[in-house]
Amino acid sequence: MDNFRIAPSDELMHQPDKSANFNESVYANAFDPVQRFGGWMRLGNRVNEGYAELSVLLYLPDGKVACQFGRPKIQANDRFDAGGLRFEVAEPFKQVTMAYEGEVMLLDDPNQLRAPEAMFKSATRVPAAVRFDQTTISPVHGGEPTSPNQQTMYGRDFSLGHFNQHTRVSGSIQVGDREWQLKGNGWRDHSWGPRYWQNIYFYRLFMGNFGDDRGLMLLKITAPDGKSRRCGVLLVDGRYEEIIDMDLMTEWSDQRDPMRMQIAVSTANRREIITGDILVMAPLRNRRRDGNDVIVSRIAEGFTRYTWNGAVGYGMTEYIERVEDDQPVGYPL
């Protein structure tokens, strides 16, 4: 990507600017295609606000969900290590590890996430240990823009710098007295800059792997004026192909959650139809006070089975959008 700067030092921490909402975050997901389980973890340092955003969400083989969310206090943006969640770089852009040790809430029904106050009070709590050792299988995609007019992935008010990669993953998930060894693939990103979740009007993000040689990262993002951008890549034989167009159709549940997607995508080399079936949906939300108002965003996190030319892969679907008048603003698009 000629319009972005990226260097091995970008794997490490960046100097926060004076923005109250400066955020530097790392995210990693991992899924085992044989046992059909996995999850994702994220740690976002909001040092100017004095805390980190911690999220751990695990989709277990028995269909249950284990999760933890918190805002552990931090005083400096010098490392990713808070609340039991840490991120370590063994070799920039080649080998990284994300690991968590601490308590999780074990949910028989992911719909408990729709009422977080009740969930935090009543959920069964058990110790957990999660480790994702990630070896990259793709180039680096993204970086920091080199000109003030360069369009960034999510927009300049939602992480100025951002890069991501597809990965091969080994690791384990232990929840209570049960443990599963994980071997499969994943996706990870690193971003920095001013960020509020509510700066996204609505977007649809798809991340998936079909073994080591095929993958996808596709984004459709829409502004309040209704104009949309489509960007992303297909991973084909170890190389990224930038998309030049994408169409999307979503089938919805009665609760207005995405259930199934059909994605038509083209690059300079190919035109493909990719389908996604959400196996487990985790309905999350984020709230921010703005003066006397509370702005709410829904964050629908779906463990997804993808199909591409007969091949089956696994990954994540993420639908983020503001909620206005009790309705997601992007529904039913």
N, C-alpha and C positions, 0 to 999 in steps of 0.2 A: 504494500500500500504506500505509494510514493508520497502521499500528502500527510503522512504521520511519521513521527520520530519515535523510535523504540530502542532501548539499550538495556544490557543486562542489569544495570543499576535500578531499572524500573521494577524489578522483582522485589526491591527493598522499599523502605518507607520514603515518602515525599514530604517536603516541608509544607506544613499547612499554611494556607493563606489566611487573611483576617475574616473570612466569611464565617458567620456564626454557625452555618450548617456545613462547614467543611467535613467531608467524609472520605476516609480511605478504607476500602473493603476488599476482602478476598472471599471467594465462593468456590465450592467444589461439590460436584455430584459424582455418584458412582453406582453402577448397577451390575448385578450378576445375571446374565441372560439365561443360565441353566436353572438356578434356584428362584429366579424372578423376585428379587428383593434388592434393596439398596436405600439410597437417600441422599440428602444434601445438607451442607453446613455452610454458614456464612458468619463472618465477623466483620463489623464495620466500625472503625474508630471515628467517633465524633469528639475529637479531643477538645475543641473549642466549647463544647457543651458538657464536657467532663465525664462522658460515658461511652461505652461501645454497645452496638446492637449485636446481640448474640441470637442466632437461630440454628437449631438442630432439628431436622425432621427426617424420620426413618420409616420406610415402608417395609414391614416385616413379612416373612414368608407366610405367616398364618393370617394375613390380611389386616392385622392390627397396625396401628400407628404409634410410634414413640416420638416424643418431641420435648423440646425445651426452648424457652424464649426468655431473654433477660436483658438488662442494661447494666452490666458490671461497670463500676467506676474505673476510669483511667485518668492519668495525669499528664501523659506524654504520648506522642505519636511515634514511638521508637521501636515498636514491635507489634506483632499480632499475637497476643497472649492475654486473654481475659476470661474470667468466669469458667475456667476449665477448658476453654477452646483455644487451640494454638495452631499456627501455620508456620512451617519451616521450609527454607529453600536449601536443598542440597546442591543443586547446580541450576543456575538461572535458565529458564525456558526448557529445562530438560527433566528435572526431578524435584518434586515438591511433596510435602506431607501435610495433611490436615488431620488433627486428632482432637478428640473430646473425651474428658473424664469428668463425670459428675452425675447429677440426678436427671432423670427424664420422667415425663408423665406418660403412662401407658394407657392408650385409648382403645377400647373395643370397637368404637364407632367414630370414624373421623369427623362425623357431623357434630361431635362435641366441641370442635373448634369454632363453630358458629357462635357459641356463647362463651367467650374466653373467661369472663369473670367467674362463671359457674364452674368451668373446667379447672381453673387454677385452685378453686376451693375443694373440689371433690375428686379430682383425678387420682388414680393409684400412682404412687411415686416409687421408683426403683432405681438402683445405681446402674450406670451404663458406662461403656468404654467403646469408642469408635475410632478407627484409624483407616485413612485412605492414603496409601502410598501411590503417587501418580507419576507415571512416566509418559512424557508427551509423545504423540504420534503424528503431530501436525506442525506446520509453521506457526509462528505467532501472528495473530490477526488483530490489528488495531495499533494503539499507541496514543501519543499526544499530538494534536494537530499542529502543523507547522505554519499555518496562516490563520488570521482572524476570521476568514470567511469559510474555512473548511468545515463541512458538516461532520459532526461527531455521531457516534452510534445512537445515543439516546437524546442528544441535545446538550448544549453547553450549560444548561442549568440542572443537569442530572449526570454528573461525573464527566469532567472535561477530558481526563485521560482514562483510557479503558483498553485492555487487551484480553484475549481469550485463546484457548487451545483445547483441542480434543486430546484425550489421554487413555492410556492403559492403566488399570487400577488393580492392585492387590491390597488386601486388608482384612478387617474383621469388624463385626458388630456384636457387642455383648449387651444384652438388656436383661437385668435381673440375673437369674441363674441360667439363662440360655445364651448360647454364642453361636454365631454363624461365620464361617470363613467366606470371604468375598473375593471373587476373581472375575474381572470383566472390564468394562470401559466406563469412561466418564467425560466430564467437561469441566473446565475451571476458568475463572476470570479474576481480574484484579483491576480496580478502578480507584480514581482519586479526583477530588474537586468538590465544589458545592453540590448539595444533593438534598432534596426533599422528595419523598415518594409521591406527594401530591402534584409535583411538577409534571408528572406523566398524566396526560388526559386519558388515553388508553392505548395499550399495546398488546400484541400477541407474540410470544417468544417460544420457539421450538428448538430443543437441543436433543440430539440423539446420536447413537452409535450403532453400527452394524459390523462389529468386530473392529480390527485394527485398520482396515483399508477403506471404510466408508463411514461417512458421518454427515450431520447437518447442523447448522445454526442459522435459523431464519427468523427475521423480525419484521412485523408490520406495526408501525407506530403512527398514531393519528393525533393531530392537533385539535384544539377546540373549534377551529374554523372548518373542520371536516377533511382537511387535506392530509393525505397519508404518504408516508415513505415506506419503501420496501428495501431491505438490505439483508446481507448475510452471505453465507458460503455453503457450498457442498464440498465435503472432503472426499476426494476420489484418488485412490492409490497414492496417498501421502501428500497430495497437493490440494490447495484450496482453489476453488473456482468461484469467483464473485458472481452473485446472481444479478441478472439484469431485469427480471420481472418475477412477480409472484401473485397468484390469486389464491383466495382462501374461502372455504365454506365451513361453517361450524354447526354441528348439531348440539342442541342444548337440553339440559335436564329441566324438570319442572321447577327446580330451584335456581334456574338461570346460570348453572355451571356448564362449562364446555364438557361434552361427552365424547365427541368424535369430530375429527377434522379431515378435510381433503385439501391438500396443498398442491397446486400446480406451480412449478418453478422452472425457470430457464436460466441457463448460463450461456456463454458464448459457444459451448461445446455440446450442450444437451438440453432436452426438455423432458421433465419428469413429473409423474404424479405420485405423491407420497401421501399415505393415509396414517392417521394417528388415532388410536383408541385408548382413552384414559382408563387405566385399571383401578387406580385409587385416587380420589380427589381430596385434597386437604384445603378447605376453605379458610383462608387467613384474611386479616385486615390490618390496616395501619391508620392511626388517627393522629391528627396534628391540630393544635389550637392556633387559630389565627385571629387575634383580638378576641371578640366575643363569640366567634364562630368556631366550630369544630369541623374540619375537613376530613372526610373518610375516604380511603381507597380500599377496594377489595383486591386481594392478591390470591388468585386461584392457582394452586400448585398441584399439578396432576402428574403422577407416575404413569408413563405412557409407553404403549407398544406401538412402534412404527413399522410400516410395511412399504418397501421400495423395490419395485421390480421383482417381487416374490421373496425378497430377503426380509427377515424380521430383525428389528433392532429395538433397543430400549433407551429411554431417556426421560426428559421432563417437558411438560407444557406449562407455560406461565402466562396467565392473563391478568394484567394489572389495569385498573381503571378507577377513576373517581366514582363515588356514589352520590347521586343527586336525586332528591325526592324519593329516596329508598330504592333507586334503580341504578344498576351499573350503566354508565353513560355510553358504553360501546355496544351493549346488547341491542339487537341480536347479530351484530356484525362480527 
